Amino acid sequence: MRMHTFPGQVVAVFTPSPCASERARARETGQCNAGHLRRGPLLACAVAVTMLVNCTSSDRSSISTTRPENDTTQLRTIRPQLILFDASGDESWDLYAVSIDGSGLVRLTDEPAPDFDGTCSPDGTRIAYRSERDGNPEIYVMNADGSGELDLTNDPATDYSPSWSPDGTQLAFASDRAGGTANDIYVMNGDGTDLRRVTDSPAIEEYPTWSPDGNRIAFANESTGEIWIVYVDGSGLRNLSSPVGDGTRDDGPAWSPDGTHIAFSSGPEHGRKDVYVMDVDGSHRTRLTASGGASPSWSPDGERIAYSWGSIYLMNRDGSTTVRMAVEDLGELNFPDWC
């Protein structure tokens, strides 16, 4: 593994720009065709940040930005904020990080096999991610600077969709290690020990996200196209979302830091998706984007949401003031996460 840093040139463009084009939707299913990946030189790149206007939904309703007195947002908010993401780059999916102002782009992984779907620990010191370098999807963890890579799952099964617990001691993830065609949600310690199965169903369950108090996990039921919720001990399983319209599917949930909302993407299985938000009981379903969006991720203070749709975008939690972070020459960008 080699770590590359590209100071590059930072260009800030604050002119109106059309909404993001409907490129191939973000790889929310976690699928990656390693057979089409080839190595090649990584070009020096410039980072541009473009303000977008008129890209929000006309049917958006107001979402409160008031945070409760017992807010437990992690102390990482005092550090310079970064966006972790994966990019197709030179035709190999790797992990990168960049400041929210578009500066300081860093390449964190450099492998012939795909490394993607990364997530930062609450204290910002570690990154968990999916890697296929061993020939099958595994959950890896590394230091925030890309060093100290370690395979946590080391199993012939398909393991993916890691998500840190709020205290940073555990990881939830999806796996088919029970056999058959089902994927279930599992939890393990941050060092890979004490593996526990949370769900047990014939469905494909993936992309877990923790409640801020660490007691519950929301996840996507790929088989039904719905968002479900369960206690970490496996009890209290229930459906949160009911997709609107035939063929519409909900996916990629993200629990807000204040515990009041869950962001997610919704749309046709093979068409354009948009970012939505709902209350944690499934009510007040509200669309935030109108030109495509997937894989939403909340900022540590809960005031903004990052999402992907070919590029990485930032918006306020009510869907206003959308900013496009366009990293040149890195191809398609997916799975943003705040660090």
Secondary structure, 3 states (H helix, E strand, C coil): CCCEEECCEEEEECCCCCCCCCCCCCCCCCCCCHHHCCCCCCCCCEEEEEECCCCECCCCCCCCCCCCCCCCCCHHHHCCCEEEEEECCCCCCEEEEEECCCCCEEECCCCCCCEEEEEECCCCCEEEEEECCCCCCEEEEEECCCCCCEECCCCCCCEEEEEECCCCCEEEEEECCCCCCCEEEEEEECCCCCCEECCCCCCEEEEEEECCCCCEEEEEECCCCEEEEEECCCCCCEECCCCCCCCEEEEEEEECCCCCEEEEEEEECCCCCEEEEEECCCCCCEECECCCCEEEEECCCCCEEEEECECEEEEECCCCCCEEEEECCCCCEEEEEEC
